[in-house]
C-alpha cells in the first residue's frame, strides 16, 4: 500500500498538467494561491507520509506501553508521549516539503500569471529578450533563499535532536 502511495510521486508533472489545468479552469481557480497551495500539499503528501512512517516506526513500543500502564488516555499518550518523540521527524518532513514547494517551478509557471505567482517564476521574470539583469536577479535570488534558510535555522534544533536520537540505539 505504501509503495502505491509513493508511486504517485513518480508521475512527472508534465504528464498531469493538462488535467490539472482543465480542472482548475473549470473551478475558476487558475492564478489562485489557495489552489496552488492545495496542489503543492497534494504533491508533497506521499513523501511526507513515507518519511513520517519511518519516524513512527522508531517510536519505542515500551514507552507507549508504560503510558498505558500509567492509565494515560489515548489523547494523553499522543500529546505527551508520542508527539515529543516525533517532533524531530515532523520538523524534518515539514522542512523537506517546504523546500519542495518553494522550489517548484513548472506548475507555478503554467498555472499562475500575476496574482498567485510564486518565487521561481518571479525570478525568471528578470530574464527577458534584452538579456539578464544579473545585479537585480542576484539581489532577488538572495532574498528568495532567506525563507528557506530561516526555516532551516528554526528547525535546526529539532533536526539535530532527531539525528542524535537516531544515532543512539
C-alpha positions in Angstrom: 0.0 0.0 0.0 2.8 2.4 0.9 4.6 1.7 -2.4 1.4 2.5 -4.3 1.2 5.8 -2.3 4.8 6.8 -3.0 4.5 5.7 -6.7 2.2 8.6 -7.3 5.3 10.8 -6.9 6.9 9.0 -9.9 4.4 10.7 -12.3 6.1 13.6 -14.0 4.4 17.0 -13.5 4.3 17.3 -17.3 2.1 14.2 -17.6 -0.5 15.6 -15.2 -0.5 19.3 -16.2 -3.4 19.1 -18.7 -6.0 17.5 -16.4 -4.9 19.8 -13.6 -5.2 22.9 -15.8 -8.6 21.9 -17.0 -9.9 21.1 -13.5 -8.6 24.4 -12.1 -10.0 26.3 -15.1 -13.4 24.7 -14.7 -13.3 25.6 -11.0 -12.2 29.2 -11.7 -9.1 28.5 -9.6 -6.4 29.4 -12.1 -4.0 32.0 -10.6 -5.3 31.3 -7.1 -2.9 31.0 -4.2 -5.2 28.6 -2.3 -5.4 26.2 -5.3 -1.6 26.3 -5.8 -1.1 25.6 -2.0 -3.5 22.7 -2.1 -1.8 21.3 -5.2 1.6 21.6 -3.6 0.3 19.9 -0.5 -1.1 17.0 -2.6 2.1 16.7 -4.4 4.2 16.5 -1.2 1.8 14.3 0.7 3.3 11.0 -0.5 6.8 11.9 0.5 5.6 13.2 3.8 3.7 10.1 4.6 6.6 7.9 3.6 9.0 9.8 5.8 6.7 10.0 8.8 6.1 6.3 8.6 9.7 5.6 9.2 9.8 8.1 12.1 6.6 6.5 13.6 8.2 3.0 13.4 11.1 4.3 15.5 8.8 5.2 18.5 9.6 2.7 21.2 6.6 0.5 22.0 7.8 0.2 25.5 7.2 3.9 26.2 3.7 3.7 24.9 3.0 0.6 26.9 4.4 2.4 30.0 2.0 5.2 29.4 -0.9 2.8 29.1 0.1 1.1 32.4 0.0 4.5 34.0 -3.6 4.7 32.7 -3.0 7.5 30.3 -5.9 8.0 27.9 -5.1 7.9 24.1 -5.1 11.7 23.8 -2.5 12.0 26.6 -0.4 9.2 25.0 -0.4 11.0 21.8 0.3 14.5 23.1 2.6 13.8 26.0 4.4 10.7 24.9 4.4 10.1 21.2 4.4 13.7 19.9 7.6 14.8 21.6 9.4 11.7 20.2 8.0 12.5 16.7 8.8 16.2 16.8 12.2 15.9 15.1 10.6 13.9 12.3 7.8 16.4 11.9 10.4 19.2 11.6 12.4 17.3 9.0 9.3 16.4 7.0 7.9 20.0 7.2 11.3 21.4 6.1 11.6 19.0 3.1 8.0 19.7 2.0 8.5 23.4 2.4 11.7 23.3 0.2 10.0 21.2 -2.4 7.1 23.6 -2.6 9.3 26.7 -2.5 11.4 25.5 -5.4 8.6 24.1 -7.7 8.7 26.0 -11.0 6.8 24.0 -13.6 3.3 24.2 -12.2 3.7 27.7 -10.8 4.7 29.0 -14.3 1.8 27.3 -16.1 -1.0 27.8 -13.5 -0.3 31.3 -12.3 0.1 34.7 -14.0 0.4 37.6 -11.6 -1.9 37.2 -8.5 -0.5 33.8 -7.2 2.9 33.9 -8.8 5.4 32.2 -6.7 9.1 32.9 -6.2 10.7 30.8 -9.1 8.5 32.4 -11.9 9.1 35.8 -10.3 12.9 35.2 -10.5 12.5 34.0 -14.1 10.8 37.3 -14.9 14.2 39.1 -14.6 15.3 37.4 -17.8 13.8 38.9 -21.0 14.7 39.5 -24.6 17.1 42.2 -23.7 19.2 39.8 -21.6 19.7 39.0 -18.0 19.8 41.7 -15.4 22.3 40.0 -13.2 22.5 42.6 -10.4 18.8 42.6 -9.8 18.5 38.9 -10.3 21.3 38.3 -7.8 19.6 40.5 -5.2 16.2 38.9 -5.8 17.7 35.4 -5.6 19.5 36.3 -2.3 16.2 37.5 -0.8 14.4 34.4 -2.2 16.6 32.0 -0.3 16.1 33.7 3.0 12.8 31.9 3.9 14.4 28.5 3.3 17.5 29.5 5.4 15.3 30.8 8.2 13.1 27.7 8.1 16.2 25.5 8.4 17.5 27.6 11.2 14.3 27.4 13.1 14.0 23.6 12.6 17.7 23.1 13.3 17.3 22.2 17.0 14.7 19.5 16.2 16.7 18.2 13.2 19.9 17.8 15.3 17.9 16.2 18.1 16.4 13.8 15.7 19.8 12.9 14.2 21.3 12.4 17.7 18.3 10.3 18.8 18.6 8.1 15.7 22.3 7.6 16.2 22.0 6.2 19.8 20.4 2.8 19.6 
